[in-house]
Amino acid sequence: MSIAESGLRYIAEAPAYEYGGFNPQTVRIAKAALRMIGRLRRQNGVCRWREDADGVWETSCGQEWQFESGGIKENHVHYCHYCGKRVKEVRA
């Protein structure tokens, strides 16, 4: 979950406005944005990343990426830098 999504979820689940929460319009917008994020994730699918023998990661969207050290998990990569889809590591 991204920082922005965490913020939207916080707003959407806040207490009622009269108890110190956000105003109703802000809550409606946050809930709509969360629904849109969910739809986009389902539509976009995943980008598969495979590491070759030289440490270069080949992506299913046709690009390449190389880390200075570590891999996908160590560098906290969740989304492809090129196509924006969620990254899935594929073992060779």
DARALIN-V722833 format. One line per field, one symbol per residue. ss: DSSP state (@ for helix, = for strand, . for the rest). psi: psi as a letter, one per 40 degrees, with the letter a starting at -180 (. if undefined). Layout:
# DARALIN-V722833
ss = ???
psi = ???
This chain:
# DARALIN-V722833
ss = ..@@@@@@@@@@....@@@....@@@@@@@@@@@@@@@@@@@@@.======....====....===............=......=====..
psi = hiddddddddddeiiidefeaiidddddddddddddddddddddaihhhhhadeehhhieeeiiihidiaadddefhdihedeeihhhhhh.
